[in-house]
Amino acid sequence: MVLPGNIPKFSLNTTPQKLNTLTQEIINILQQNVKSIIELSENKKINKLDLLKEWHKVESLAAEKQTFCTLPSLVHFDSKVREESALAKKRIKDAWNQCYSQEKVYAIFKSIGPIKDPMDQRLLDKTLHLFKRNGLDLPKNKQKTFQEIQLKITELENKFIQNINESVVTLSFTLSELDGCSENFINSLTKKTEKNDDGKEQTKYIVNLKPPELKELIQNANMESTRKTVLTASHSRCKDENLPLFKEILATRQKMAELLNYDNHSNFMLSQNMCKNLDNANQFLYNILNPLKPVLHQELQKLLEIKKKTCEKHNWSYDNELHLWDISYYERILKDEEYSVDDVKVSGYFPVENVISGILSLYQEILHIKFEKVETELWHKDVMMYAVYDNHNVPYDQKGDNIGFMVLDLFPRDGKYSHQCVMPLAPSYIDNKNQQNIPVVVIIGNLTKSTNDSVSLLKHTEVVTFFHEFGHVMHALCTKSMYSRFSWSWTAIPYPVGIEMDALEVPSQMFENWIWDAKVLKRLSCHYKTKEQLPDDLIASICKTRHINDAYKYSRQIFMSLFDLKVHSNIDIEIISNVWEKMQKEYTNIETISNTSFLCSWYHLTMGYDAGYYSYLWSEVYSHDLYTKFAESSKGCMDTDLGFNYRKFILEPGANDDFINLMKKFLGRPPNNNAFLKYLNITN
């Protein structure tokens, strides 16, 4: 098939020089757009609404082109290309900000009167809002200061992120220090031979701090010193470089908020979300946190009892205290001993290749779409691509219209973004030929890769996460928006467009429920050796583990959300590390690891989630309410009619309407938090 031009093939022949040239081309497009709108507006006969639409058409083209410049910073193998790409991201974002700092363009669009078409009126309102957030309502002497602050924030954020991406931390352990870890995991590690203190040669196994290896070690390594070493190293990443950067980012964001007459950055960011303000966000979080406190105490006491029993059983020293490096380890033992769920055993039923095909099959059925693998060379030999087709009312052996392309970049590499995320590469919009522009989206993951010696096996929690990320992909690809501003989310450069930040996670979180359904688990599973599916008794046990340590999990999430809101609320930036330590202890009852700084490798606060981490929990509340429609159906989560309605009312509109209205249409009523409170077994 003929691939569209917006498929990024950059790294096949990209150099820093080529990136620099393309970046300048994009900047020229944006600058010319400003010039053209101003010149065209001088024609008194021209319809200014047409100018607004032209503004966004050109912007849409630039949005697609910029992917070629900005995505390499997250995935490219060449550090020099990554460095140039990070610089390109800054330059393009600065250029975008400059577009929305043009007084003449703002005046042209402000002069447009009320518009009959609600979509065009929404476009105008959102456009004017962006100009206002860029300081255009400020006195002229303050506008220059505002623009300087914007440039500085972009520069600092990019440096913070790039420091994390470029950070490569490796540790080496003996086989005895890896006791408890799976044979499959150990076989996947690189070995080296070195002399010990006695001068004798010994084999060491090299591990890095990518998520798959980190999870394996903190969940399974029997030696407490190994778990402590690993988590300490992980929570110390970029501490020296990023802590001063983060303090400067906080101070600079506060200055910008004050210029725009907000008392703090939190209220500035929340004003455009469903939540609206800091008081609402804090109240929402505390209303969930407070009922969890007694349950949290019970959960931690249970883990402490398991720790004591385990230490006595193995004759290990016992300090009568739970540490951060203990939580995952003793939670895993709890699952094994009390629920008969051995994560390693369960992972044998989820080889990554089988999980991918199974997930594609499920989404095909639920959402009436079809995937077809595309053989093409992208930026790495491991990267895969699928074309996605509308399959509603189409015979099974045929395919409907091509609605988008999905790219899977699933395995870790040095210099690559080290977490899971979904990145839109091309937005959905109606182009100059009145055709729907085909969106493109990539999953950037860090799953363990299969080798000749070992098969990549996913834990059940990893399958849940993977299914969640696919939910974002479906949202991006199913969106049909008239303007790219209303596409699911903006491409690589974070900009306040797309759906509200605290609604972004709702659809993907709703889909997580499928991976706790017995029939779906049976269907997805296929043992890598025997090809057998999960037995029913093990499936039942897995489903019972869903609420293990819920109070701790949500308390930690709320602590991090409250910290995010607090440090963006004009506090003394010199004490933020102390604030983190104090809040972690107060809200989770677990001490921070000494001399570490987790927030220095916490991507979210510099990738568009500043004063927005609460949105994960806010979204989850609504995701449970949406799922009630499937839970109440006689066909359960595989009700394909409901699935199509979900696609039609929740996914397809993108940001064409406020998300609260989309939920009302799907539910047939206003959404509420009853389903979430029931899920947590707490009262309103």
C-alpha positions as CSV (number, residue, x, y, z in Angstrom):
1,M,0.0,0.0,0.0
2,V,1.1,3.6,-0.5
3,L,2.0,5.2,2.8
4,P,1.0,8.8,3.5
5,G,3.8,11.4,3.7
6,N,3.3,12.0,7.4
7,I,4.9,8.7,8.3
8,P,8.2,9.6,10.0
9,K,11.2,7.8,8.4
10,F,13.6,10.4,9.6
11,S,16.2,8.3,11.3
12,L,17.1,6.3,8.1
13,N,19.1,9.2,6.9
14,T,18.7,12.1,9.3
15,T,21.6,14.2,10.5
16,P,21.7,17.2,12.8
17,Q,22.1,19.4,9.8
18,K,19.0,18.1,8.1
19,L,17.0,18.5,11.3
20,N,18.2,22.0,11.6
21,T,17.1,22.8,8.0
22,L,13.7,21.2,8.4
23,T,13.1,23.0,11.7
24,Q,13.8,26.3,10.0
25,E,11.3,25.4,7.2
26,I,8.6,24.9,9.8
27,I,9.4,28.1,11.6
28,N,9.3,29.9,8.2
29,I,5.8,28.4,7.5
30,L,4.6,29.7,10.9
31,Q,6.0,33.1,10.4
32,Q,4.6,33.3,6.8
33,N,1.2,32.4,8.2
34,V,1.3,35.4,10.5
35,K,2.4,37.7,7.6
36,S,-0.3,36.3,5.2
37,I,-3.2,36.7,7.7
38,I,-2.2,40.3,8.3
39,E,-1.9,41.1,4.6
40,L,-5.2,39.4,3.7
41,S,-7.0,41.2,6.4
42,E,-6.3,44.5,4.7
43,N,-8.9,43.4,2.0
44,K,-12.1,44.8,3.5
45,K,-14.2,42.3,1.5
46,I,-12.5,39.2,3.0
47,N,-14.4,37.1,5.5
48,K,-12.4,37.1,8.7
49,L,-13.8,33.7,9.7
50,D,-12.1,32.4,6.5
51,L,-8.8,33.9,7.8
52,L,-9.3,32.0,11.1
53,K,-9.8,28.8,9.2
54,E,-6.8,29.4,7.0
55,W,-4.7,30.1,10.1
56,H,-5.5,26.7,11.5
57,K,-5.0,24.9,8.1
58,V,-1.5,26.2,7.9
59,E,-0.9,25.4,11.6
60,S,-2.1,21.8,11.0
61,L,0.5,21.3,8.2
62,A,3.2,22.6,10.4
63,A,2.0,20.3,13.2
64,E,2.6,17.3,11.0
65,K,6.0,18.4,9.7
66,Q,7.3,19.2,13.2
67,T,7.0,15.5,14.2
68,F,10.0,14.7,11.9
69,C,12.0,17.2,14.0
70,T,10.8,16.5,17.5
71,L,10.2,12.7,17.8
72,P,13.9,11.8,17.3
73,S,14.7,13.3,20.8
74,L,12.7,10.5,22.3
75,V,13.7,7.5,20.1
76,H,16.8,8.1,18.0
77,F,19.9,6.0,18.4
78,D,22.3,8.9,17.7
79,S,22.9,11.2,20.6
80,K,23.8,14.1,18.4
81,V,20.5,13.7,16.5
82,R,18.7,13.5,19.8
83,E,20.4,16.7,21.0
84,E,19.5,18.5,17.8
85,S,15.9,17.3,18.0
86,A,15.6,18.5,21.6
87,L,16.8,21.9,20.3
88,A,14.3,21.7,17.4
89,K,11.5,21.1,19.9
90,K,12.4,24.3,21.8
91,R,12.8,26.4,18.6
92,I,9.4,25.2,17.2
93,K,7.6,25.7,20.5
94,D,9.1,29.2,20.7
95,A,7.9,29.9,17.1
96,W,4.4,28.7,18.0
97,N,4.4,30.9,21.0
98,Q,5.4,33.8,18.8
99,C,2.5,33.2,16.5
100,Y,0.1,33.5,19.5
101,S,1.9,36.7,20.6
102,Q,1.0,38.7,17.5
103,E,-1.2,41.7,18.5
104,K,-2.4,42.3,14.9
105,V,-3.5,38.7,14.4
106,Y,-5.2,38.8,17.8
107,A,-7.1,42.0,16.9
108,I,-8.2,40.5,13.6
109,F,-9.7,37.4,15.3
110,K,-11.2,39.4,18.2
111,S,-13.1,41.5,15.7
112,I,-15.0,38.4,14.5
113,G,-18.6,38.6,15.7
114,P,-20.8,35.8,17.0
115,I,-20.8,32.8,14.6
116,K,-23.8,30.6,13.9
117,D,-21.9,27.4,13.4
118,P,-21.1,26.1,16.9
119,M,-17.9,24.3,15.8
120,D,-16.6,27.5,14.2
121,Q,-17.5,29.5,17.4
122,R,-15.7,26.9,19.5
123,L,-12.7,27.3,17.2
124,L,-12.7,31.1,17.7
125,D,-13.2,30.9,21.4
126,K,-10.3,28.4,21.9
127,T,-8.1,30.4,19.6
128,L,-8.7,33.7,21.5
129,H,-8.1,31.8,24.7
130,L,-4.6,30.8,23.5
131,F,-3.8,34.4,22.6
132,K,-4.9,35.5,26.1
133,R,-2.8,32.8,27.8
134,N,0.2,34.1,25.7
135,G,-0.1,37.5,27.4
136,L,-1.9,39.4,24.6
137,D,-4.2,41.1,27.1
138,L,-1.2,42.4,29.0
139,P,0.2,46.0,28.7
140,K,2.9,46.2,26.0
141,N,5.7,46.7,28.5
142,K,4.7,43.3,30.2
143,Q,4.3,41.4,26.9
144,K,8.0,41.4,26.2
145,T,8.7,40.1,29.8
146,F,6.1,37.4,29.3
147,Q,7.7,36.2,26.1
148,E,11.1,36.1,27.6
149,I,9.7,34.0,30.5
150,Q,8.1,31.6,28.0
151,L,11.3,31.1,26.1
152,K,13.1,30.4,29.4
153,I,10.5,27.8,30.5
154,T,10.7,25.9,27.3
155,E,14.5,25.8,27.4
156,L,14.5,24.6,31.0
157,E,11.9,21.9,30.4
158,N,13.7,20.6,27.4
159,K,17.0,20.4,29.3
160,F,15.3,18.6,32.2
161,I,13.7,16.0,29.9
162,Q,16.8,15.5,27.8
163,N,18.9,14.9,31.0
164,I,16.6,12.0,31.9
165,N,16.6,10.6,28.4
166,E,20.4,10.7,28.2
167,S,20.9,9.2,31.7
168,V,22.3,5.7,31.5
169,V,22.8,4.0,34.8
170,T,23.9,0.4,35.0
171,L,24.6,-1.8,38.0
172,S,26.3,-5.1,38.3
173,F,25.3,-8.0,40.5
174,T,26.5,-11.5,41.2
175,L,24.2,-14.4,40.7
176,S,23.6,-14.8,44.4
177,E,22.6,-11.1,44.6
178,L,20.0,-11.8,41.9
179,D,18.5,-14.8,43.9
180,G,14.7,-14.9,43.4
181,C,14.7,-13.3,40.0
182,S,13.4,-15.4,37.1
183,E,15.6,-17.6,35.0
184,N,14.2,-15.9,31.9
185,F,15.2,-12.5,33.3
186,I,18.7,-13.6,34.3
187,N,19.3,-15.2,30.9
188,S,18.5,-11.9,29.2
189,L,21.2,-10.0,31.0
190,T,24.7,-9.2,29.7
191,K,27.5,-10.8,31.7
192,K,31.0,-9.6,32.5
193,T,33.9,-11.2,34.3
194,E,35.8,-9.3,37.0
195,K,38.0,-10.0,40.0
196,N,36.6,-9.8,43.5
197,D,38.4,-8.6,46.6
198,D,40.2,-11.9,46.9
199,G,41.5,-11.6,43.3
200,K,39.4,-14.4,42.1
201,E,37.4,-14.0,38.9
202,Q,33.6,-13.9,39.2
203,T,30.7,-13.4,36.8
204,K,28.6,-10.3,37.2
205,Y,25.3,-9.5,35.5
206,I,24.7,-6.1,34.1
207,V,21.3,-4.4,34.8
208,N,20.0,-1.0,33.9
209,L,17.2,1.1,35.3
210,K,14.7,0.7,32.5
211,P,11.2,-0.2,33.8
212,P,11.2,-4.0,32.9
213,E,14.5,-4.7,34.8
214,L,13.6,-2.3,37.6
215,K,10.3,-4.0,38.2
216,E,11.8,-7.5,38.1
217,L,14.4,-6.6,40.7
218,I,12.3,-4.8,43.3
219,Q,9.6,-7.4,43.1
220,N,11.7,-10.6,43.1
221,A,15.3,-10.0,44.4
222,N,15.4,-11.8,47.7
223,M,18.4,-9.8,49.0
224,E,17.2,-6.6,50.6
225,S,20.5,-4.9,49.7
226,T,20.0,-5.6,46.0
227,R,16.5,-4.0,46.1
228,K,17.7,-1.1,48.1
229,T,20.7,-0.5,45.8
230,V,18.5,-0.6,42.7
231,L,15.8,1.7,44.0
232,T,18.3,4.1,45.5
233,A,20.0,4.4,42.1
234,S,16.7,4.8,40.3
235,H,15.5,7.5,42.6
236,S,18.9,9.3,42.4
237,R,18.9,9.7,38.6
238,C,19.7,13.2,37.4
239,K,19.6,14.6,41.0
240,D,22.5,16.9,40.6
241,E,21.5,18.2,37.2
242,N,17.8,18.4,37.5
243,L,17.1,19.5,41.0
244,P,18.4,23.1,40.4
245,L,16.7,23.0,37.0
246,F,13.3,22.1,38.6
247,K,13.6,24.8,41.2
248,E,14.3,27.3,38.4
249,I,11.3,25.9,36.4
250,L,9.0,26.4,39.4
251,A,10.1,30.0,40.0
252,T,9.8,30.9,36.3
253,R,6.3,29.3,36.0
254,Q,5.2,31.3,39.0
255,K,6.4,34.6,37.4
256,M,4.4,33.8,34.3
257,A,1.2,33.0,36.3
258,E,1.5,36.2,38.2
259,L,1.9,38.2,35.0
260,L,-1.4,36.7,33.8
261,N,-3.0,37.7,37.1
262,Y,-3.2,34.2,38.6
263,D,-2.0,33.8,42.2
264,N,-0.1,30.6,41.3
265,H,0.8,28.3,38.4
266,S,-1.6,25.6,39.7
267,N,-4.6,27.9,39.2
268,F,-3.3,29.0,35.9
269,M,-3.1,25.4,34.6
270,L,-6.3,24.2,36.2
271,S,-8.4,27.0,34.8
272,Q,-8.6,25.2,31.4
273,N,-9.5,21.8,32.8
274,M,-12.7,20.2,34.0
275,C,-11.5,20.8,37.6
276,K,-11.2,24.6,37.1
277,N,-9.2,25.6,40.2
278,L,-6.8,24.5,43.0
279,D,-9.5,24.3,45.7
280,N,-11.5,21.9,43.7
281,A,-8.5,19.7,43.0
282,N,-7.4,19.6,46.6
283,Q,-10.9,18.9,47.8
284,F,-11.3,16.1,45.3
285,L,-8.0,14.4,46.4
286,Y,-8.6,14.8,50.2
287,N,-12.1,13.4,49.8
288,I,-10.6,10.1,48.5
289,L,-7.5,10.2,50.7
290,N,-9.2,10.6,54.1
291,P,-11.4,7.4,54.0
292,L,-8.3,5.4,52.9
293,K,-6.2,6.2,56.0
294,P,-7.5,3.4,58.2
295,V,-7.3,0.9,55.3
296,L,-3.7,2.1,54.5
297,H,-2.7,1.3,58.1
298,Q,-4.2,-2.2,57.8
299,E,-2.4,-2.9,54.5
300,L,1.0,-1.8,55.7
301,Q,0.6,-3.8,58.9
302,K,-0.2,-6.9,56.8
303,L,2.9,-6.4,54.7
304,L,5.0,-5.9,57.9
305,E,3.7,-9.2,59.2
306,I,4.7,-10.9,56.0
307,K,8.1,-9.3,56.2
308,K,8.6,-10.6,59.7
309,K,7.5,-14.1,58.8
310,T,9.7,-14.1,55.7
311,C,12.7,-12.9,57.6
312,E,12.2,-15.5,60.3
313,K,11.7,-18.2,57.7
314,H,15.0,-17.4,56.0
315,N,16.9,-16.3,59.1
316,W,17.3,-12.7,57.7
317,S,17.7,-9.7,60.0
318,Y,14.4,-7.9,60.7
319,D,14.2,-4.2,61.5
320,N,10.4,-4.0,62.2
321,E,10.0,-1.4,59.5
322,L,8.7,-1.2,55.9
323,H,10.9,0.6,53.5
324,L,10.2,1.8,50.0
325,W,12.2,-1.1,48.5
326,D,10.1,-3.6,50.5
327,I,6.6,-2.7,49.2
328,S,6.7,-4.4,45.8
329,Y,8.6,-7.4,47.1
330,Y,6.3,-8.3,50.0
331,E,3.2,-7.4,47.9
332,R,4.4,-10.1,45.5
333,I,4.8,-12.6,48.3
334,L,1.3,-11.7,49.5
335,K,-0.1,-12.4,46.1
336,D,1.8,-15.7,45.9
337,E,1.0,-17.0,49.4
338,E,-2.6,-15.8,50.0
339,Y,-4.0,-15.7,46.5
340,S,-1.8,-18.4,44.9
341,V,-0.8,-15.9,42.2
342,D,2.9,-16.3,41.2
343,D,3.7,-13.4,38.9
344,V,6.4,-15.4,37.2
345,K,4.2,-18.3,36.5
346,V,1.4,-16.0,35.3
347,S,3.8,-14.2,32.9
348,G,4.4,-17.5,31.2
349,Y,0.9,-17.2,29.7
350,F,1.6,-13.7,28.3
351,P,4.5,-13.8,25.7
352,V,4.7,-10.3,24.3
353,E,4.1,-11.3,20.7
354,N,0.9,-13.1,21.6
355,V,-0.3,-10.3,23.8
356,I,0.1,-7.8,21.0
357,S,-2.0,-9.9,18.5
358,G,-4.6,-10.6,21.2
359,I,-5.0,-7.0,22.1
360,L,-5.4,-6.0,18.5
361,S,-8.0,-8.7,18.1
362,L,-9.9,-7.4,21.1
363,Y,-9.9,-3.8,20.0
364,Q,-10.9,-4.9,16.5
365,E,-14.0,-6.5,17.8
366,I,-15.0,-3.9,20.4
367,L,-14.6,-0.8,18.3
368,H,-15.4,-2.2,14.8
369,I,-12.0,-1.6,13.3
370,K,-9.4,-3.7,11.6
371,F,-5.6,-3.8,11.8
372,E,-3.3,-4.8,9.0
373,K,0.5,-4.9,9.5
374,V,2.5,-2.7,7.1
375,E,6.0,-3.9,6.1
376,T,8.0,-0.7,6.0
377,E,11.3,0.5,7.3
378,L,11.0,3.0,10.1
379,W,13.5,4.5,12.6
380,H,14.6,1.1,14.0
381,K,14.4,-2.5,12.9
382,D,12.2,-3.4,16.0
383,V,9.6,-0.7,15.2
384,M,6.3,-2.1,13.7
385,M,3.5,-0.4,11.9
386,Y,-0.2,-1.2,11.4
387,A,-2.7,0.4,9.1
388,V,-6.1,0.8,10.8
389,Y,-9.4,0.5,9.0
390,D,-13.1,1.2,9.8
391,N,-14.8,-2.1,9.9
392,H,-18.3,-1.1,10.9
393,N,-20.9,-2.8,8.7
394,V,-18.1,-4.2,6.5
395,P,-17.8,-7.9,5.7
396,Y,-15.2,-9.6,7.9
397,D,-13.0,-10.6,4.9
398,Q,-13.0,-7.0,3.6
399,K,-11.9,-3.6,5.0
400,G,-13.4,-0.2,5.0
401,D,-11.8,3.2,4.9
402,N,-8.3,3.7,6.2
403,I,-8.7,5.8,9.4
404,G,-5.1,5.9,10.6
405,F,-1.7,4.3,11.2
406,M,-0.3,2.9,14.5
407,V,3.4,2.6,15.1
408,L,4.8,0.3,17.9
409,D,8.2,1.1,19.3
410,L,8.1,-1.2,22.3
411,F,11.6,-2.1,23.4
412,P,14.3,-0.2,25.4
413,R,17.4,1.4,23.8
414,D,20.0,3.6,25.2
415,G,18.9,7.3,24.9
416,K,15.3,6.3,24.3
417,Y,12.4,7.7,26.5
418,S,12.4,5.3,29.4
419,H,8.7,5.1,30.2
420,Q,5.5,4.2,28.5
421,C,3.7,6.9,26.5
422,V,1.6,7.5,23.4
423,M,2.6,10.3,21.0
424,P,0.4,11.6,18.3
425,L,2.5,12.1,15.1
426,A,-0.2,13.5,12.9
427,P,-3.5,15.1,14.0
428,S,-7.0,14.5,12.6
429,Y,-8.5,17.4,10.6
430,I,-10.3,18.2,7.4
431,D,-7.6,19.2,4.8
432,N,-7.8,21.6,1.8
433,K,-9.4,18.9,-0.3
434,N,-12.2,18.5,2.2
435,Q,-10.7,15.1,3.1
436,Q,-10.2,13.7,6.6
437,N,-6.4,13.8,7.3
438,I,-5.3,10.4,8.4
439,P,-3.9,10.5,12.0
440,V,-0.7,8.7,12.9
441,V,0.2,7.7,16.5
442,V,3.1,5.8,18.2
443,I,3.4,3.8,21.4
444,I,6.8,4.3,22.9
445,G,7.3,1.4,25.3
446,N,10.0,-0.3,27.3
447,L,9.0,-4.0,27.3
448,T,11.6,-6.7,27.6
449,K,12.6,-7.9,24.2
450,S,12.6,-11.6,23.3
451,T,16.0,-13.0,22.3
452,N,17.3,-16.4,21.0
453,D,17.8,-17.5,24.6
454,S,14.7,-16.0,26.2
455,V,11.1,-15.2,25.5
456,S,9.7,-11.8,26.5
457,L,7.0,-12.5,29.0
458,L,4.7,-9.9,30.5
459,K,3.4,-9.8,34.0
460,H,-0.4,-9.3,34.3
461,T,0.1,-5.7,35.5
462,E,2.2,-5.0,32.3
463,V,-0.6,-6.4,30.2
464,V,-3.0,-3.9,32.0
465,T,-0.6,-1.1,31.2
466,F,-0.2,-2.2,27.6
467,F,-3.9,-2.3,27.1
468,H,-4.2,1.1,28.7
469,E,-1.7,2.6,26.2
470,F,-3.6,1.0,23.3
471,G,-6.7,2.8,24.6
472,H,-4.9,6.1,24.0
473,V,-4.0,4.9,20.5
474,M,-7.6,4.1,19.8
475,H,-8.6,7.6,21.0
476,A,-6.1,9.2,18.7
477,L,-7.0,7.1,15.6
478,C,-10.8,7.1,16.0
479,T,-10.9,10.9,16.4
480,K,-12.7,12.7,13.6
481,S,-12.2,16.4,14.1
482,M,-12.7,19.3,11.7
483,Y,-9.7,21.2,13.0
484,S,-6.4,19.9,14.3
485,R,-7.0,22.0,17.5
486,F,-9.7,19.5,18.3
487,S,-7.8,16.4,17.6
488,W,-7.3,14.0,20.5
489,S,-4.1,15.6,21.7
490,W,-1.4,17.8,20.1
491,T,1.6,16.3,18.4
492,A,5.0,16.0,20.1
493,I,5.1,19.6,21.5
494,P,2.9,19.9,24.5
495,Y,0.5,22.8,23.9
496,P,-2.9,23.5,25.6
497,V,-5.1,22.0,22.9
498,G,-7.0,18.8,22.4
499,I,-9.2,17.4,25.1
500,E,-9.0,18.7,28.6
501,M,-5.9,17.4,30.5
502,D,-8.0,15.8,33.3
503,A,-10.1,13.9,30.7
504,L,-7.1,12.7,28.7
505,E,-6.8,9.4,30.6
506,V,-10.5,8.6,30.9
507,P,-11.0,6.3,27.8
508,S,-7.7,4.4,28.3
509,Q,-8.4,3.9,32.0
510,M,-11.9,2.6,31.1
511,F,-10.4,0.0,28.8
512,E,-8.2,-1.4,31.7
513,N,-11.3,-3.1,33.0
514,W,-11.1,-5.6,30.1
515,I,-7.9,-7.1,31.5
516,W,-9.7,-7.9,34.8
517,D,-12.4,-9.8,33.0
518,A,-12.2,-13.6,33.2
519,K,-13.2,-14.3,29.6
520,V,-10.8,-11.7,28.2
521,L,-7.9,-13.1,30.3
522,K,-8.6,-16.6,29.0
523,R,-8.7,-15.3,25.4
524,L,-5.5,-13.3,25.7
525,S,-3.4,-16.0,27.4
526,C,-1.3,-18.6,25.6
527,H,1.6,-20.3,27.4
528,Y,4.8,-19.8,25.6
529,K,5.7,-23.5,25.9
530,T,2.5,-25.5,26.2
531,K,0.2,-23.1,24.2
532,E,-2.4,-23.6,26.9
533,Q,-4.7,-20.9,28.2
534,L,-4.8,-19.7,31.8
535,P,-6.7,-22.2,33.9
536,D,-10.0,-20.9,35.4
537,D,-8.9,-21.2,39.0
538,L,-5.8,-19.1,38.3
539,I,-7.9,-16.5,36.5
540,A,-10.2,-16.2,39.4
541,S,-7.2,-15.7,41.8
542,I,-5.7,-13.0,39.5
543,C,-9.0,-11.1,39.5
544,K,-9.1,-11.2,43.3
545,T,-5.7,-9.5,43.5
546,R,-7.1,-6.3,41.8
547,H,-7.5,-4.5,45.1
548,I,-4.3,-5.6,46.8
549,N,-2.8,-2.6,48.5
550,D,-5.3,-0.3,46.9
551,A,-5.1,2.1,49.8
552,Y,-1.3,2.4,49.5
553,K,-1.5,2.7,45.7
554,Y,-4.0,5.5,45.8
555,S,-2.5,7.2,48.8
556,R,0.9,7.4,46.9
557,Q,-0.8,8.7,43.8
558,I,-2.7,11.3,45.9
559,F,0.5,12.3,47.7
560,M,2.3,12.9,44.3
561,S,-0.7,14.8,43.0
562,L,-0.8,17.0,46.1
563,F,2.9,17.6,45.9
564,D,2.6,18.6,42.3
565,L,-0.2,21.1,43.1
566,K,1.6,22.4,46.2
567,V,5.0,23.1,44.6
568,H,3.1,25.0,41.8
569,S,1.4,27.1,44.4
570,N,4.1,29.7,45.1
571,I,5.9,28.0,48.0
572,D,9.6,28.4,48.9
573,I,11.4,26.5,46.2
574,E,14.4,25.9,48.4
575,I,12.4,23.4,50.6
576,I,10.8,21.3,47.9
577,S,12.9,18.2,48.7
578,N,11.8,18.6,52.4
579,V,8.2,19.0,51.3
580,W,8.4,15.8,49.2
581,E,9.9,13.8,52.2
582,K,7.3,15.2,54.6
583,M,4.3,14.6,52.4
584,Q,5.4,11.1,51.5
585,K,5.7,10.2,55.1
586,E,2.4,11.9,56.1
587,Y,0.3,10.5,53.3
588,T,1.8,7.0,52.6
589,N,3.5,6.2,56.0
590,I,6.7,5.3,54.2
591,E,9.9,7.2,54.4
592,T,11.8,8.6,51.4
593,I,15.1,6.9,50.6
594,S,17.9,9.0,52.1
595,N,19.8,11.4,49.8
596,T,17.6,10.6,46.7
597,S,15.3,12.8,44.7
598,F,12.7,10.9,42.7
599,L,11.2,14.1,41.3
600,C,14.4,14.7,39.4
601,S,13.5,11.9,37.0
602,W,9.8,12.4,37.1
603,Y,8.9,13.2,33.5
604,H,5.3,14.4,34.0
605,L,6.0,17.7,35.5
606,T,7.9,18.9,32.4
607,M,5.9,17.2,29.8
608,G,2.5,18.9,30.1
609,Y,1.3,17.4,33.4
610,D,2.5,20.3,35.6
611,A,-0.2,20.9,38.1
612,G,-1.9,18.1,36.3
613,Y,-0.8,14.8,37.9
614,Y,-4.1,14.7,39.8
615,S,-5.8,14.2,36.4
616,Y,-4.9,10.5,36.4
617,L,-7.2,10.0,39.5
618,W,-9.8,12.5,38.3
619,S,-10.0,10.6,35.0
620,E,-10.2,7.3,36.7
621,V,-13.3,8.4,38.6
622,Y,-15.1,9.0,35.3
623,S,-13.7,5.9,33.7
624,H,-15.4,3.7,36.2
625,D,-18.7,5.5,35.6
626,L,-18.4,4.9,31.8
627,Y,-17.7,1.3,32.4
628,T,-21.0,0.8,34.2
629,K,-22.7,0.7,30.8
630,F,-20.6,-2.5,29.9
631,A,-20.9,-3.9,33.5
632,E,-24.7,-3.7,33.3
633,S,-24.9,-5.2,29.8
634,S,-25.8,-8.9,29.5
635,K,-22.9,-9.2,27.1
636,G,-20.5,-7.6,29.5
637,C,-17.3,-5.9,28.2
638,M,-17.6,-7.7,24.8
639,D,-20.9,-5.9,24.0
640,T,-19.8,-4.7,20.5
641,D,-22.9,-2.5,20.0
642,L,-21.9,-0.6,23.2
643,G,-18.3,-0.6,22.0
644,F,-19.3,1.1,18.7
645,N,-21.4,3.6,20.7
646,Y,-18.3,4.3,22.9
647,R,-16.3,4.9,19.7
648,K,-19.0,7.2,18.3
649,F,-19.8,9.3,21.4
650,I,-16.5,9.3,23.4
651,L,-13.6,8.6,21.0
652,E,-14.6,10.1,17.6
653,P,-15.5,13.6,18.8
654,G,-12.0,14.3,20.2
655,A,-12.2,17.8,21.5
656,N,-15.1,18.9,19.3
657,D,-17.1,19.3,22.5
658,D,-16.3,19.5,26.2
659,F,-15.6,16.1,27.6
660,I,-18.3,16.3,30.2
661,N,-20.9,16.6,27.4
662,L,-19.5,13.6,25.6
663,M,-19.9,11.5,28.8
664,K,-23.5,12.7,29.2
665,K,-24.3,11.6,25.7
666,F,-22.8,8.1,26.2
667,L,-24.3,7.6,29.6
668,G,-27.6,9.2,29.0
669,R,-27.1,11.2,32.3
670,P,-24.6,13.4,34.0
671,P,-21.5,11.4,35.1
672,N,-20.9,10.9,38.9
673,N,-18.4,9.2,41.2
674,N,-20.6,6.5,42.6
675,A,-19.0,3.7,40.6
676,F,-15.5,4.7,41.8
677,L,-16.5,4.9,45.4
678,K,-18.1,1.4,45.1
679,Y,-15.0,0.2,43.4
680,L,-12.9,1.3,46.4
681,N,-15.5,0.2,48.9
682,I,-15.8,3.6,50.5
683,T,-18.8,5.8,51.1
684,N,-19.6,9.2,49.7
